Amino acid sequence: MARTPAGTPHDPRGAERFNEERATYTVASAQPDLEAGVKAIRETVKTLKPVPGVYRMLDARGDVLYVGKARALKNRVANYTQVQALSSRLQRMVSQCRAMEIVTTNSEAEALLLEAQLVKRFRPPFNVLLRDDKSFPFILLRSEHDFPRIMKHRGARRAKGNYYGPFASAGSVNTTINALQKLFLLRSCTDSFFSRRDRPCLLYQIKRCSAPCVGRIDQAGYAALVGQAKDFLSGKSGAVQTDLERQMAKAAEALDFETAAILRDRLRAATFIQGSQAINAQGVGDADVFALAAKGGQVGVQAFFIRGGQNWGHRAFFPAHTRDVDDAEVLSDVMLQFYEEVPPPPTVLVDRDLPERELMEEAFGALAERKVAISIPQRGDRRRLMEQAQRNAIEALDRRLAESGTKAKILRDLAEFLELDGPPQRIEVYDNSHIQGSKAVGAMVVAGPEGFLKNQYRKFNIKEAQANDDFAMMREVMRRRFRSLASFETPQTASSPPQDERESSHPAHPEEVPKPMAEASSRRTETHETVWPDLVLIDGGKGQMSSVRDTLEEMGIEDVPLIAIAKGPHHGREGREVFHFPDGREKTLPTNSPLLFYLQNLRDEVHRYAIGAHRAKRSRAISASPLDEIPGIGPARKRALLLHFGTASKVRAAALEDLQRAPGVSDTVARKIYDFYHAGG
């Protein structure tokens, strides 16, 4: 089966490099495509009016190339027909455009918000993309209960209560919640757990909860603690500390040393929260701080999250598709996509003038339902905070570039050691996990130049292989992994760039990019069903290698690079791994080799993932009930039957009349259950 060479440089999560390298070709060489794009845009312009809205450029397959907004759609879109005035990046975009979709809005600010939503949804290759699209965690004080619960929250904010955030990471939220529990003794348990308690839990014993579940504090006293917590999280920490100090002094004067000790511990928790602030944000109030650094063709944006004068963490972003885009425009796009999910604070501090600052203020104000100001700090605490953000942005980008250089070298060394055509951009690693053949699971993890691609991991529930036959299990996994790919006459390899990518990386040398890459057409988002690996790494020895090699040959796949990694002659000793090639050769690496550490990390990751999948399958089997096999019996009815009869065996032995009397069970369902167990009777 013909394939593109395995080592062709490519990032399977992105198409930025492909689009940018096309700039090396002259406009004249792409003139037919450019003319077709201009024609499609002109046809759209005929239908437009000078009203605000959002436009989407589509390629020949209907994939979104670019999302843009306009104050006057007709004028803005018509600009793309003036080819000579466009940059090479925009000329490439126009040359691929074959259709457009238009949405009109009531205002330009509304168009700006819609543009950010559509960019996050479609992730077009010609828009600046915020790579880190994970939701940010918040602290939530729920309000539906008489004794509100403090908890970590991600995602849509549908629950009633007070939200505080965003925090930069789950770790920073967990640390803050632990300290707040010591400070305010608020419960963190679920409502169902709360309602079942008849004695205090461990959190009460270690002074992290006031035990409202068993009446150790009344509703008024707990409400006072909740009020203090709200004040503290809203920036009134000084008043809370002063009140605690007053109470502690009063308890000490009354010789109530036990209460004084409790208040002392709470004061220490407050001091810990404020002392853990690596950034001095006093006097800033609620604000986000954004600073941008650019170097080596890459851009980094550092964000600080300040709430109530307290630093709630910082995060570095490395947006994609930034080449040939002005830095201020990159920062604007990052902020728009960030606030598409996170509510804007009253103040946003930036390190440069933004091209549409007033429009962004209007849009963010509509999101927050209050005034939002974007400003460049000039003096005082805010200026010092911005300078610190700028230093952090530069340092984060330097670390990023250093890590990228190290990874690039490791991939080049890997290609040389394993005799590949070039540095692999998509590495798939396979392993199996089972206990004496039971609950067997195969696992695939994927790695690229940017690290592990966890959204492309896959597990395989082994269905056909015999118990305890590791080789048969690996054969089954390979057949299922490559079945759809084997049907392609001209397979799309990991080295053939898609258009809709999430991240990108630039090759070390432009000459490494082959000409077919520049001539490729746009493609849809790649998955394990549509993209070939540049390297398949198997956790195993000669037997696993033979099984995988023979299976792929039977499917007509003969040129996927295969390597098996096995423990050395002293099985179990790290650093003595042996690498088995399809032709029977073996290689080893020095025990202190960075490449060996990288390969061990790949093997350990697939081992971890396979064991996790196996344990999850085992846990489901342990908690499974015979009632799960009855069609139409969901969790609620299963729970009702078990509560009524006690055990699944008693449900099986029950008469039809007894089943009909069970709560929540209709006559029809009762007959279905009875017939399931007595079909042969």
N, C-alpha and C positions, 0 to 999 in steps of 0.2 A: 504494500500500500504506500502510495507516494505521500510524503510529508515535507513541510518546510523544515529546514535545519533546526535542530532542537535548541541550539544556543543563541538564536537571534535575540538581541536585546529587546526586552519588552516588559512593561509592568502590567500585569493582568488586571489591575484595578483602574487603569486609566488610559486615556488617549491623548493627553496633552503633548507628549513628546512627538507622537506621530503627526499631530497637526502642526507643531512648531517646526519640525524638520522639513515639512513641505515648503517652508519659506525659502529653502535653499534652491528651489526650482523657480525658474522665471515665470512671470505671469503669462508670457506668450505661450509657454508650453502647455498651460492649463486653459488656454483661451476658449476652447469649445465648452468646457464645463462652466467657465465664468460667464459666457454668453447665456447659457441655459439658466444659470442662477439669476442673472439680471432680468431675464425675460419673465421668470416666475414672480420676481418682486414687482416688476412693472404691472403685471396683471393684477396683483393685489392692490397696488396703489390706486388703480382706477376705482376701486370699491370703497376707499377710505375717505373719512372726513377729518377735519382738523379738531379732533376731540381727544381727551386723555384716554389712555388705555395701555394694554400690554400686548405685545406681539411675540409669536413663537416662530422661529425658522425651522423647517423640517427638511430632512434629506430625502433621498429617493425611496427609502424604506419606511418613512414616516417617523423616524426617530428625531427627537428634539435636538437641534444644533445649538440654539441660542434663545434665551428669553430676555426681552428688553422692555422697558417702559417708555412712554412718551407723553409730553404735555399736549402735543398735536400729532396724532398718529400719521396723518397723511404726509406731513413735512418730514417727520423723523424717518419713516420707512423709505421715502423717496431718496433720502441721502445715500442709501446703499446702492442706488443705480449710478451714482457718480463714481465710477470705479477708480479713476486716476487719483481721486482725493482720499481714497481709503488706504489704510495701512496694509502691509502684507498679510497680517493676521486676519483682518476683515475680508480681504480679497479671497483668502482660502475659504472663509466661512461662506461668502456669497457663491463661490464656485460649487459648493456642495448643496446649496439651497435649491429645493425643487417645489416647495409649497410653503404657505404661511397660514397661521391661525391667529385670529384677532379677538381680543376681549376688550370692550370699552368699559370705562369706569366713570364715576361721578367727579373724581378729582385726580390730580397728579399724585397726591399723597396716597390715595387709595391704590393707584396703579403701582406705586413704589412698594407697598406692602404685598400686593398680589404677585409682583415680580419675585420678591424674596420667597414667597410660598412655592411658586412654580419652580424656581431654581432648586430649592431643597427637594422637591418632589421628583423632578426629571433629571437633575444633575447633568446639565448639558456640557459638552466638551469645550465650548467657547465662552462660558461664564466662569468667573472666579468662584471656586467652590470652597466652602468651609469643610475641611476634611473630617474633623471630629464632630459627627452628628449625633453623638450620644446625648440623652437627656441629662440635665443637671439635677443633682439632688437638692431637696429642700428639707427644712424642719417644719413639721406640721403639728400644731396644737388643735386637735379635733374638738368640736364644740357640740356634737350631738348628745353627749353623755353628761350626767350630773358631775362626774369626775373626769374631766378631759384627759385624753391620752397624748403623750408626746411621742413622736415617731419620725422616722425618715420617710420621705416621699419622693417618688419619681413619676414622671409622666403627666397626664392631664390632671389639672387641679379641680376635680369634681367634688371631692369631699368637703363638707362644711368645716370651717375652722380658719385659723390664722396661719399663713405660710410665711416662712422666713428663709431667704436665700436670694440667689443661688449660692451653693457652696461649690468649691472647685472640684471636690472628689468625695466619694463615699467615705473614705477614711476620715476626712476633715469633719464630715457630718457626725460620724460615729463618735469621734473624740469629743466633739462639742456636746452631743446628747449625753454621753457618760458624765461629763462635768456638770451639765445642767441638772441631771438626776441627783448628783451629790449636793448641788446648790439649792434646788427647789423641791426635791423629793417627790417628783411627779411620776405617775405610773407610766410604764411603757408596754404593758401587757394588752392583749386583745380583749374585746368586750366579753367574749365567751369564756376566756380564762378567768377574767375578773368575776364573772357571775358564779363560777363554780367554787371559788375559794371559801374555805371555812377556817383557815388559819393563814398567817402571813407567810409569804414566800421568801426565798433567799435574799431577794433585793432589799427587803425590809431589814433583814438581819445585818446586811453589810451597809446599811444606812444610805440606800439609793432610792428608797420609796417610803412614803408615809403610810402605806397599807390602808387606803380607803376601802378596799374590798372587804375588810373584816371590822370596819368601824374604828380603827385606831386614830382616825381624824374625821371630823364632821365635814359636812358640805361647805359650810362657811369658811372653816379653816383651810380647806383645800382650795377654795376659790381665791383666798388671799395669796396662796402660793402661786396659783396660776396667774394672778394679776402681777405679782413680782416678776415672774418669768417673762410675761409680755413686755413689761417695762425694760427688763434687762436686754431682751432681744431687739427692742426698739431703740436702744441707744441710751437708756436712762440707767446705765450700770452704776454710776456714781451714787445716785439716790438710793439704789437697792443696797449697795455696800454700806452706806451711812446708816441706813435703817437696821441692817444686821449688826453693825457695830454697837448701835444704841441698845438693841435687845440683849446682846451679849454682856455689855456692861451692867445692864439692869439685872440680869440673871446672876451675875457674879456678886453684885451688891446684896442680893437676897440669899446668897450662899447656895443657890441652885446650880451647883457646878456641873451636873449632868447636862442640863439644858445649855449652859454656857459652852460646854465642850462640843455639843452638837452644832451650835451656832458658829463656833470657831472653825469646825470642819467645813461648814458651808461657806464661810468667808475665804478659806483656803481654796475652795473650788472656784470661787469668783476670781480670785487672784490668779489661779492657773489659767483660766480662760483668757484673761487680759494679758498675762505674762507670756502666753504662747503666740502672741501677735508678732510675727517676724517683720511686719511692716507697720510703721507708725501712722495711723490714720485718724488720730484725734482731731476733732474739729471739722472733719470732712462731711460727716452725716451719712446719708445714703448716696453712694456714687459708684460708678464703674469707671475704671481707668484703662485706656487702650493706648499702647505704644507700638510702633512698627519699626522693624529692622530689616534691611535688605542687604544681601551679600551673596556672591557666587551664583547669581541667577535664581536664588531662592528668597522667600519672604517669610518672616516670622512675626507674629502679633502676640504681644503679652497683654493679658487682661488681669486686673486686680478687681476683686469684688469687695466693696466696703459697704457695710450696713450698720447704721447706728454708731459710726465711728470705730467699728471693729472690723478687722480684716477677716473675711470669711474665705480666704484662699486665693490662689492665682492659677491661671492656666495659660499655657502657650499654644497657639494655633499656627499651623503651617498650611495656608491655603494652597490649593492647586490651581493650575491654569493662569498663572500670574505673569508669564512672559509677555512683554510688549504692552503691559497694562500699567498705568500710572499708579504710584504707591498710594496716593490719596484715594484713588478709586478702589484699589484693593481693600484699604481699610474700611471704606464705606460699605463695600459688598459684604465684608466679614461681619460688620456690625448689624447690617440688615438681616442677614441670615441668622445671626446669634439671637437677636431680639424677636425673631419670628416665633421662637419657642419660650424665651425667658422674658418676663415683664421688665420693661426699662425702669431704672430708678429716676428720681427727679433730676439728677445731675450725671452727665456723661462727660468725662474729661478725655481729650485726645491730644496727641502731640503734633498735630499739623492741621492746616486749614482744609476742610472737606469741600468738594465742589458743590454739593447741594445741601449744605448744613441746615438752612432754614426749612427746606422741604423734609429733611430727615427729622427735624424737631417736630414738625407738624404730624408726621407719620407716627413717630414714637409716642407723641401725646395722645393720638387716637387709640393706640394700643393700651397705654397706661390709664387712659381716661383722666388725665391731669397734665399739667405743663411739664415738659421735659426740655432741659437746656443742655446744649452741646457747646463746650468751650475749651479753649487752650489756656491752661493756667500759666500765669505770668510771674507770680511771687508767692511767698509764704509757704504754708504747709502743703498746699495743693501742688505748688511747683516742685517742692522737694519730693513729693509722692510721684509726680510724673517723671522726674529724673531717675528715681529708683525703678520705675516701670521700664524706662528706656534702657537702663543698664541690664535689667533682667531679659529684655527682648533680645539684646545683642548677645548675651551669654547663652540664652536658649538656642538661638540660631547657630552660634559657634559649635555648641554641643551637637546639634543636629547635623551640621556639615561634617564634623569629625566622625560621628557615628556612620554617616552615609559613606564616607571614604573608607572606613574600616570594613563595612559590609561589602562594598564594591570589591575591595581587595580579596576578601574571603571568597566571594563568588568567583573571582578570576582564578584564585588558587584551587577552588573546587573543580572548576572546569578543566584545569590542567591535570589535577590529580586523577579525576575520573575520565579523562580523555574525551571531554565533550567538545562540541563545535564552538561553544562560547559560554559566557556566564549564564547559568540557568535563571530564568525569571519566574518560573513556577515549579516548585518542588512539591511533589506529593509523597507522603510518608504513610506506610501501611503497617498495621499490627492487628492481631486477634487477641481476644481475652475470653476465657471460659474456665470452668471448674469441672474437670473430668468430662468435658464435652457438653455440659449442660449450660443453658442460657448463653450460648456462644454469640459473640458480637465481633464484627470486624470494624475497624476504624480507619479513617483517612483524615490526615491533617494537611494543610497547605501552607507553604511558606514562600515569600517573595523577597525582593530587595528591601521592602519596608518592614519585614518581620512576618509574623504569623497572620494569615488571613482567616480569622476565626469564623467569619460569616460564610466561609466555603468549606468548613469541616463537614464530614459526613460519616454516619455510622450505618452499618449493614447488619441487620438481624439475620444470622446464619439460618437458612431454611433447608438446604439440600445436603450439606456435607455430613458425613458420619461423625458420631461423637469421638472425640479424642484424635481426629485426623486433621492436624494443623495444615497439612499440605492441601487437602481437599477444601478446607475453609478458605485458604488464600486463593485457590483457583476460583471458588465461587465469587469472592469479592472482586477479583479482576474481571471476571465475565460481566458482572453487573456494572462495574465502573465503566468499562470500555464498550459495552454493547451498543449504545447509541452512537458513539464516535466511530465505531467500526463500520457503520452503514454509510458514512460519508465518503464519497469518492475523492473529494479534495478537502481534507479536514482543516478546520480552523485551529491552528496551533496557538500555544501560549505566546508564540513569537509574532503572531499576526494581531496588530493592535485593534481593539474595539473603539467605537466612538464614544460610548457612554461609560466613562470610567470614573472611579471615585478618587483615585490618587495617581500620581505620575512621578517618574524620576527621569532625569536627563542622562543620556549616555556620556561616558567620560570623553569619548572622541566622536565627532560628527561622522567620521568616515566609517564608524562601526555600523551605521544604519544602512541596511541594504536597500537597493532601489525598489524592489517590489513593495517595501513598506510604504514608500512615498506614493505608490500608484494604487494602493488598496482603497477600496470603497468603505463607507461607514458600515458598522456592524452593531448588532444589539448587545445588551449587557451579557457578559460571559458568565457561565456557570460551569460546574463540573460536567454537565451534559453537553456542553458546546465547545469546550476548550481543551486542548491537548497539553499534557505536562511536558516540561523540558527535561525533567528527571524524576524517576520513580525510585524511591528509597524504601527498602523492605526491612523490617525488623526480623532478622532470621539468618540462617546459614545457607549451605549449598542446597538443602532440600527445598526450602522456600524459594530460592532463586530458580531452581529447575521448574518448580510448579508454575511460577509466574511466567517464566520465559516460554514454556511449552503452551500455556493457555493463550498468551498473546499471539504466538505463531499460528495456533489453530484458528484464531480470529482474523488472520491475515495482517497482523500488526507486527512488524519486524524491526522497526527502527526507533522505538521509544527507549531511551537510555535507562537501563536497569542496574541497580546496585543493591546488594544485600549487606547489611551490617550485623555482624555477630560478635559475641564475646570471644575473646581469644582462648588459647589452650588452657589457661587457668580460669575457667568459667566463673564469672562473677567479679573479676578484677577490672575496674575501670582503667582505661588507657591502653588496653591490649586488644582493642577491637580489630577484627579482620574484615576487609571489604571484599566481597565475592563478586566477580564479574560474570556476565552470561557465558563467556567462553571458558569458564573454569579457572581463570587466573585469580590470584589473591594478592591484596596489597595491605600494608599497614602504614600507620603514621606515627611519628614520634609522640611520646606521652605528653609532651608539653606543647604540642602544636595547636595554635588557635583554630585551625581548620578542624582538628579532631574535636575540640570543645564544641564547635558549631554543630558538627554532625551528631555528637552525643546529645546536644540540646534538642535537635530535631527528633531523635529517637526517643528521648525521655518525654517529649511532648505528646507523641502519638501513643506512647505507653500509658501516660496519665489519662489521656482522653479515652482510650480503649477500656481501661480499668473502671473509669467513671461510668461509661456507658453500660458495662457489664454489671456493676453494682446497682445501678438504677434499675436495670432489667430484673435483677435478683430481688430487689426490694419490692418491685411491683408484684412479682410472683408470690413473695411471702405474704403480702397484704391482700392478695387476690382472694375472692370468695367464690364458691360454686354458683352463687346467685348471679355472678357476672356473666355466666354463659347463657342465661335465659334472655331471649330477645325481648326488647321493650322494657326491661327493668333497669331504670336509671338509679343514680346514687340516692335520691330521696326515697324511692320505694324500697330500695335495698335496706336503707337505714331503718325505715319504719318496720319492715319485716323482722329484722334482727332485734329491734327493741321489743317487739311484741312476742316473738317466739324464743328469743335468747340466742339460738345458734342456727347455722345454716342446715345442720342435720335435722333439727326439729321442724324447720320449714319444709324440708323434703318429706318428712313423715306425717305432716299435717293433712287432715281430711279437707275436702273441698269446702265444706261448711266452715271449718275453722279459718281457712284462708280468706273466705268472703267476709268474715267478721273482723279481720285485721284492719286497723286504721289506715286510710289512704289507699286501700286496695279495692278496686271495683270488681264486680262479678266477672267481667271479661278478663281482667288481669288475673284474678284468682284461677279462672279456668285455664288460662295460658300457663301459669306456674304448675298447676296440678297435672296438666297434660304433659308438660316437659319432663316431669319426674316419673310419670306413670304411663308413658306412651306404649310400653311393651306389655302393660298389664291388662 
